[in-house]
C-alpha cells in the first residue's frame, strides 16, 4: 500500500482474468511502466507513472486470494481496526464480500455499501518490535 494514513485511499488495483494481456493497454493509454510482482508461479503487476519509482496501481490476475474479486478498479481505504470497520459496515446495512486476507504489509476485506458500490478496507500491520533493540 502506498498510503497508510487512516481514512486515506492507500491503493487501487484492477483484478482481471488475464492481467498479462491487459497491462499493455494501460502502458499505452496512461503512459505507465510495468513492474512484475512474483506471485508464486505467475506475475501480477505494479504500475508506475512515467519516470517514477513509486507505483500508483496494480493490475492483478483473478487467481489465488484475488479469485473472488470483481473485474473493476478497486480502491483500498486504510482503517485502524479492520474487524471493527467490518462490524460497522454490516450495522450500516453494507455487505462484507470477502474474508479477511493478507494484502501487502497488512490485511484487507472487500465490502459493498448500501448503494452497491464496492471497495476494500485495509489495515496496516503494526511493525514488529525488534527484540535486539528492546529496552
Rosetta blueprint (number, residue, H / E / L):
1 X L
2 X L
3 X L
4 X L
5 X L
6 X L
7 X L
8 X L
9 X E
10 X E
11 X E
12 X E
13 X E
14 X E
15 X E
16 X E
17 X L
18 X L
19 X H
20 X H
21 X H
22 X H
23 X H
24 X H
25 X H
26 X H
27 X H
28 X H
29 X H
30 X H
31 X L
32 X L
33 X E
34 X E
35 X E
36 X E
37 X E
38 X E
39 X L
40 X L
41 X L
42 X L
43 X E
44 X E
45 X E
46 X E
47 X E
48 X E
49 X L
50 X L
51 X L
52 X L
53 X L
54 X L
55 X E
56 X E
57 X E
58 X E
59 X E
60 X E
61 X E
62 X L
63 X L
64 X H
65 X H
66 X H
67 X L
68 X L
69 X L
70 X L
71 X L
72 X L
73 X E
74 X E
75 X E
76 X E
77 X E
78 X E
79 X L
80 X L
81 X L
82 X H
83 X H
84 X H
85 X H
86 X H
87 X H
88 X H
89 X H
90 X H
91 X H
92 X L
93 X L
94 X L
95 X E
96 X E
97 X L
98 X L
99 X L
100 X L
101 X E
102 X E
103 X E
104 X L
105 X L
106 X E
107 X E
108 X E
109 X E
110 X E
111 X E
112 X E
113 X L
114 X L
115 X L
116 X L
117 X L
118 X E
119 X E
120 X E
121 X E
122 X E
123 X E
124 X E
125 X L
126 X L
127 X L
128 X L
129 X L
130 X L
131 X L
132 X L
133 X L
134 X L
135 X L
